[in-house]
Amino acid sequence: MEKIKLKPCPFCGGKASLIKNECPDTGYVGWFVYHDCRKFGPHGIKTRLDRDPKCAAQAWNKRKE
């Protein structure tokens, strides 16, 4: 897989991670971006689950002007 670049956290500037989530029962593979941002809350922030890692990265990288 090609390297997917992620923007830093919009709240604290920390590094986010692209996470693969696979269901052993169904074989479904989904991707989301997660960052353990303490400025946002105790559970961090993440994107929705998406079948395509590029779409998950696009959702994370999208910023309002």
Secondary structure, 3 states (H helix, E strand, C coil): CCCCCCCCCCCCCCCCEEEEEECCCCCCEEEEEEECCCCCCCCCEECCCECCHHHHHHHHHCCCC
